Amino acid sequence: MTMQFAELAGATAPEGVISAEEIIALRRVCWSDGAIATPEAEAIFTLNDRITQPSREWIDFYVEAIGAMLIEQSSPRGYVSPEAADWLIARIEADGQAVSPAELELLVHLAERASAEPTRLKAFALAQIEAAVLTGSGPTRDGEGLDPGCINAAEAKLLRRLIFASGGDGPACVSQSEAELLFRLKDATLSAANAPEWQQLFVQGVGNYLMGMRGAEVPGAAREAELERFMATPEPGLAGFMGRMGQSLVHPGGLSAAFAPSAVPQRQWDHEEAEAAEVTPAEQGWLKTEIEADGQRDACEEALLAFLAEG
């Protein structure tokens, strides 16, 4: 099947344009065995490099296929491994061209769907958007030819999806490096006609970093792999565990005591939320440095300070 798919992909879109019918044909062959092999992924990348006018259907297929290989077919499932992240970044950069719309959408998709991914992968995606804003060209511009130093609606939406994604530094938590990115973009676009949603994103993103509560951590890939081995081991894995549970039922208080409310540690959510909402002296110093960096107080910073005061 791999050879058949490679031949089909190699004969598709010779002039840089792919039709809906060609995408359907690729789907049929690609998913005939329910999995994406590395040679097939390479063929998809090569085809994407050739396509100059990517349709929404093509981007959906590209993201679905490569995303499935990196997330669903990974071990442990759901995690983008450091090796996979390195492979993806190297493959995207292999043609020496700017990141394509399909590649950027894939990077955002991985950040949103993976249980966790290496921080450098999300940082790589954010760097592509920052470069597009500063240069006025790139995968977020969609042929609009906008002047550099302006944040459009597509870029604001992608930035929101990335910095609040589950993968990377933390689930839906904005890191310091991401907050600093928002400040850099703000400073670079002060006099531009930015998308209306940009200021709200800046305030919410930086505010999340300063006041957000860091919820429970997602289990790491090593821990997830350990759990997968436990579930797959007949004895003393899952079967042994279920057996011990069954035995506990015949002993008074065995199972009920194990799961009694008093035996389960209760997180003090109100206390944690109040503690997280306090801007620490170190965070205050960081914010002061960022605000004073350009020697002026702008509308975004005023909105941020008002938001923090209300919190």
Order of alpha helices (4+ residues) and beta strands (2+ residues): alpha-alpha-alpha-alpha-alpha-alpha-alpha-alpha-alpha-alpha-alpha-alpha-alpha-alpha-alpha-alpha
